[in-house]
């Protein structure tokens, strides 16, 4: 994965099947299609019914290369390359 990022091979980083690794593994172990999502919906820590959405912090434009370099310099160097 690190090699793909270093080589700017975005198709390897954003390959759709990577998004489903956890659900596919869970379903392989339990044997049921949709089991992961049923379990996920059923999971709710005690006392948190109806809780508000988590605060995800300050938003910023992830498409702004200079903003990314300022906020996440190591990740930006890896994914965007050196600044101009």
N, C-alpha and C positions, 0 to 999 in steps of 0.2 A: 504494500500500500504506500509506504514511504517512497519507494522507488518510482511509483506511478505519479505521485505528487511532484517529486523532484523533476521528472521528465515532462511535467505539465500535460499528463495524459488524463484529462478530465473524464473521459468515458470510463476509466477504471474506477475513479473515485465516486462517480455518480451512477454506477451500474445499479439498476432498479432492484435486482435480487438481493443486494446487500441490505436493503431496507427491510427485508423479510426474514433475515436470518433467525431472529429470536422466535418469531411465530412458526416458522417451518420446523425448527428444532423442537419446540413445545409440541407441535402436532405430531411429529415423528415419535416422540416419547409417549404421548397419550393416545395416539391412534385415531384422533378425531379431527376432521376438517372443521375449522372455525373454533376449535377448542381454546386456542390462545385468546381470541377476542372475547369469548364468553367468560373465561377466567379473569381477563383484565377488567371487564365491566363489573364482574362480581366482586372484585377486590376493592375494598374501601376500608381504610383503617378505622377502628372504633372511634366514635365521637367526631368523625369528620363528614358525616352526611350533610349534603348541601353546602359544603365549604366553598368559599370564593376561589376564583382562579388565582394561581400563584403569581406574585409580582415577578415579572421576568427582567426587571431592571430597565435601564435607559435604552431607548431604541436609537439606532443609527443606520445610515444608508450603507448596506453591505456591498453595494455596487460601486461605491466611491473608493477607488484604489488608494488614494492618499489618506482617506479616513481609516481604511483598513490597515495601512502601514503605520499610522499613528497609534491606533488602538491595539492592534495585534501584530506587532512587527515580525516575530518569528514565523507565524503562520503566513503572513503576507509575503515574506521572502521566499518561503517554500512554494506557495501557490502562484504568486504574481511575479516572482523573480526580483532582481535588484531594482531599486527605484532609479528613475531616469536622471 
